Amino acid sequence: MFDPNRTIVGAIEFGSRKIRVLVGDSQGNGEHVSVIGRGEAPADGIVKGEIANMELVFDRLGSALNEADTACGGKLNDCALFVLPVSGCDIAGFTGTGTVFIKNEDKRITPEDRAEAHQNARIHPLAPDRTIINSAESFFTIDDNLRRRDPVGQTAYKLDAHVHIVHGLINRLENFRTAVHDSGYEDHVEMVFSPLAAKEGVLAGEERENGVIMIDLGAEVTDFAAEYNNGVVASGQIQVGFEHVLNDLAIGLELPMENCRKIVEDGTLAAAIAEKRTWLDFPGSTGKVRRIPVDSFETIASLRLREIFTIIRKQAEAQTDLTALNSGAVLTGGGALYAPAQTILRDVMQMSVRIGNPVHVTGAVTGMDDPRYSSIWGALRIADFYAHYENAGNNRPLNRFLTGLNSMMNRLCSTAQDFKESFRF
């Protein structure tokens, strides 16, 4: 039975192929959220992760919201917070540095010093049409210049916070919030860069500690985020995804796009490659069967995927040392369903690779153990953790203007202050 003392939270993903809505029952402890409703609709009006036709998107979003509301028994209007994983919008990241001088007589660093250093790192000149979406701590240095994950309680004259800043184009980002507001949900809508959400849904604590890069291969956008010692050290995106692989197959082999999509999504192509079959048969326009070599499919798909992964590798290498990421790479998103992509990524990145499926999913909704749900599941977990922070101790209502969100969800931090300061909207 539903407990009225619990908080209802939601997540909405504007993907290039699907608009997805999740509704969750926040347990009030920041440890997990139970999925109580889900809705989906075709992503008509969305191109490369961005809203191109607001009228179409508004209509499809309404369908997804209604489906989710029906599934959760009308609890959608009780949502205290929606978190939106976002892509496109010319999103980019860099690491900024913020400095504070310790004023205490004993020179011990306080949580307030940490917060001030984080805030100072966010003070960075951006073009007037851009805004910060999120900031996540990478690491700290004090007088001796050695890296530290948490400097609080240590003695120093100076504290430097190295913070990963994610920013994008204001107007394009606000289109997401506008679509949700116009659907009747006017308050408490926050955005998070899609790979920062996805990593909350798929990564294990030891991976984040030892260093890992997570690559989200979507339909029209590929995002990535890298962590080391539980700090975000790199992120980025390219507006090319698995839909471009399918398009290459359709053009190169003169096949309908839907045929190419079908043999990929139902596993026919991956099975043919694994079984080393020689041909795949397709009905021809004259009624005769066309026999197309499996090698042709494999070669065309491999060329495009290698190109995507090579660009991602170069972007990541420009921001961090990939050789320090001892846990390797995690591949998620809809493109991860194409099994050979894992082998191709391993070859390009020269590191171990696993497929990232959502972890710790609970609730009545089934079928979410699928890499296509990584971003929205991570966003719902973020909403749960945010609700826990806001309500900790005194059950205060959510306040969207508090800048608290912890990027360390898989290993809950010990204090609400740590939760607040590590990751910010």
N, C-alpha and C positions, 0 to 999 in steps of 0.2 A: 504494500500500500504506500502511496506517495506521502512523504513527510512534509507538511507545510513549512517546517522550520528550515528546510534545505533551500538552497538557492538554485534557480533555473538559469542556465547560461546557454549561449548558442554560438555557432560558427557558420559563416557563409563563404563559400569559395566560388569565385567567378572564373572558372576554367575555360579553356579554349573550346572544349567539347561539351562540358557539362557544367551547369550551375548546381551546386550541392549545398544543402542545409543540414546541419546537425543540431539537435537540441539535447542538452545534458542536464542531469540532476547532480549538482555539485554536492559532494558529501560533507563539505564544511571542514575538511582536514587538509586540503591541498595535496592529497596523495593520489586520488583518482576521481574520475567522473564517470557516471553511468549514462550511456546513451539511451534516451527514451523516445527519440523521434528522428526520422531522416526523410528528406525530400530531394528529388532530383528533377531536372528539366534540361532539354537541349539548350546549348549555349548560343542560341541565335543572337546575333548582334554583338558578339565578342570576337575580336580579332587579335591574335598574338597577346592574349592576356589582358587586353584593354577593352573598354566599352566603346564600340563604334556606333551603335544605334541604341540610344537610351530607351526608346519606346518598345523595341523588341525585347531588350533585356528586362525592362520593368514587367512586361507580360510574363516572360519565362520565370523570372524570380518569384512573381506572385504564385505561379503554379507550384514551384518547389516549396515555398513557404506554406502554402495550403496543405500540401501533402505531408510535410513535417508536422504541422499543427494537428492534423487528423491522427497521425501516428502516435503523438504524445498526449492525446486526449485533451487538446485545447490549452496546453500549457505554454504555447509560444508567446503569448502576450505577457506572460510573467517573467520573460527573460530579463535579467538585470544587466546583462552585458552581451554584446555580439563582438567576436573577434573575426576579422576578415584577413585571410592570407592573400597578399597581392603580388602581382608580377607586372611585367611590362613597364610602362610609365617612365622609361629611361632610368630605371633604378640602378644605382651604383653605390659602391662602398669604399671607405678609406679608414685608416686608423689615425685618430687624433690624440693629442696629448694635452692633459690638463694638470696644472701644478698648483699645489698649496704649500705654504710654509707653516709648520706646526707651531702653534702659539702657546700650547700648554706649558706650564712650568716644568713638568716632568718629561715633556717632549714625546709623550705617548700618542700614537695616532688613534683618533676616535672615529666612530661611524660617521659623524658629521664631517670630519676631514675627508673621508672617503667619498661621501656624497658630493662635497664641494669640488673635489678633484674631477669626479665624473662629470659634473655639470660644466666645469671649465673646459673640459675636452670637447664638449658639444658646441662651444662658442667658436665657430669656424665660418669664415665668409663663404656664403653660397650665392649663386645667381638668384635674383629676386623671384624667379619663377620656380624655384626649387624649395623643398622643405625636408627636414629630418623626419624619417619614418620611425626608426628605432636606433638605439645605441646600446651596445653590449660590451661589457668589460672584457678586454683581452688579457691584461696583466697589469701589475703595479711595479714600480721601482722606487726605492728609497735611497738614502745617501750612498750606499755602496754599489748602486746600479744593478744589483742582482734582482732577477724576476721573482715576484711573489704573487700568489693568487689572492690572498687576503692579508692586507697590511695592518689591520686593526689590532691595537695592543702593542705593536712594535714601536721602538724608540727611533726617532729620526728628526732631522731638522727640516727636511723637504720630502714631499710625497708627489710622485708623478703617476697619473692614471693614464694608461694607454687603452683607448676605447674605440671599438669599431663602430663607425658611423654609417648608417644606411640612409640614403636620401633619394628623392625622385621629384618628378614634375608635379607641382601642386594641383593644377586644374585636372589633370588626368587621374590623379589619386582621388581627388574629391568626388569624381564621378561615381566611384564605388559607394562612398558614404551617402551620396545623394540618392542613389538607387534604393538603398536600405531605408533612408529617412522617408522617401516618397511612398514606400510600402507600408508606412505607419509606425516605424520604429525610430523615434526621433532622438533618443538619448543613448549614451553609452555604447557607441560604435567605435571600435579601435581597429587599426590596421597593423599588420606585421608582415614583413617581407617573407614571401612564401617559403624559402628554404630554412629560415629561422623558425618557422612554424613546423615544417616537416621534420626537422631534426628532433623536435620535442616529441614527435610521434613515433620515431623509429630507432633512435640511437640508444645504446646502452651506456651506463655510467663509466665503465672501464674504457670504452672507446673514446669518450669525450676527454677522459683523463690522459690517455696515452697518445691521442692525436688521431683525427679522422677527417676525411672530406666526404661530404654527402652530396650527391648529384641527383637532382630531381629532373628526370627526362620526361617532360610533358608533351602535349600534342604540338604546340607551336612555340613554346618557350622552354629553355633548359636553364635551371637555376643551380647554384651550388653554395654551400657554406662549409667552412673548415673550422674545427675546434682543436685546441691543444691546451692541456691542463685546465679543462673546463672553461676556457676563454675563447670567444670568437676571434679568429685571426684573419679570416678572409671571407669574402662573399662576392657574388656577381651573377650575371645572367647573359644569355644571348637569345635573341628572338628567332630561334630555329629549334625545332623539336621533331618528334617522331612522325608527325604528319608530313614533314618534308621527305622522310624516308619513303613513306607510302607514295608520295607524289613522284619521286624518282623512279620507283618501281612501275608505276602506272605509265609514265612517259617512256621509260626505257624499254619496257616490254610490251607496250601498246595494249594494256589491259585496263578495264574499268577500275576506277579508284576503289569502288566498293568491293570488288573481287580481291584486290590487294589487302584491303583492311580486314576482310573476313579471314583470309588464310593466316594472317598474323594474329588476330585476336582469338581465333579458335585453336591456335597452336599447330595448324597444319604445316606451315612453313618451317617452324622450329623443329618439328618432328622429322620432316623430310631431310633437313640438314643433319640432324643427329643420327638418323638411320642411313645416311649416305645414299639416299635415293638418287636416281639419275634424272627423272622427269617429274613434272607436275602437269596434269591434264586440265584443260579449260575448254569450254564450248566456244567454237569459232563463229564468226559472223555468218559464214556460209553453211553452218550446220555441222561442219567437220570438227573433230577434236584437235585442239592445238596442244602440242607437247612442247613445254618450255623447260630447258635445263634448270635444275635446282641450283647449279653453280651460278647461273645468271642472276637469280634472286639474291643469293648470298653475296656475290661480288658487289652488286649495286647497293644493297643495304649496308654492307660493311664500309664502303667508301664514304657514304654520308655520315654514318655513326663515328667513324674515325675522325672525320673533319670536325664534328661537334665536340667530341671528347678532347681533341687536340687543342681547340680554341679554349675550352674550359681549363685545361691544364695550364696553358700559357697565362690566362687571367689569374689563376690561383698562384702560380709561381711568382708572379709580379708582386704578390702581397705577402707570401709566407714561404717558409722552407718546407717543401713537400716531403723531403726525406725524414723530417722529424715526426711525421704522422704514422706512428708505428701500428695503428689499427687499420691502416689502409683506407679503402673507399667503400662507401655504401651507395648502391644504385637504387633509386626509388622512382615513383611516378609511373604513369601508364606505359611508357616505353620500356620499363623494366620487365614487362610481361613477355617481351621478345627475348627468349632465353640466350641467343648468341650475343646480345648486347653486353652481358656480363663478361664474356671472354674478350670481347673487343676492348672494353674499358680496362680490363686487367692488363692487356698488352700495351695500351696507350699510356696508362698511368704508371706501369711497372710496379704495381703493388697488389696486395690481396684485395679481392672485391667480394662483397656479399650483397644479396638482394634485401632491401629494407621494406619489410611489411610493418603495418601499425602494431604496436605492442601494448599490452595491458588493457585491451579493449573489453569493457564490460557493459552489460545491459541487454535488453531484449532484442535489439537490432542485430541481425546477423549479416554475414557477407562482407565484413569490413577488414578481414585479414588479407588485404589486397593493396599493393603499392599505390593504386590510384587514390586511396583515401589517406595517404600519409599527411598531406598538408592540412586538410580540414580536421583530421583527428588531432594533430598537433595543436591547431588553433583552439580546439575545444579544451584541450588540456591546459593551455595558457589561460583561457577564460576561467577555468576551474581554479587555477592557482591564484589568479588575480582576485577572484571572489573570496578565496580563503584569506588572502592578505588583508583585503578591505574589511572583512568581518572579524578578523582575529581579535579575540578578547572582549569585544563589546558589541558585536553584531551591528555595527554601523552600516547604513546603506552604502552601496558602491558609489564611489566618486571618481568620475572619469578624469578629473584633473590631477589626481595623484599619479605620480610618475613611477609606479612600481610594477615590476614584472621580472621574475628571476629566470635566467636562461639555463638554470641547473635543475630542471624539474625531475630528472631521473635519479638524482641523489639529493633529496630535499635538504636545503640548507637549514642550519640550526636556529636561525632567528628570522623574524619578520623583517628586520632591517636589512639583512643580507638579501632577502627576497626582493625588497624594494629597490635596492641600489644596483644590483647586478645587470638589470636589463630595463630599458625605458622606452615608452612610446614617445 
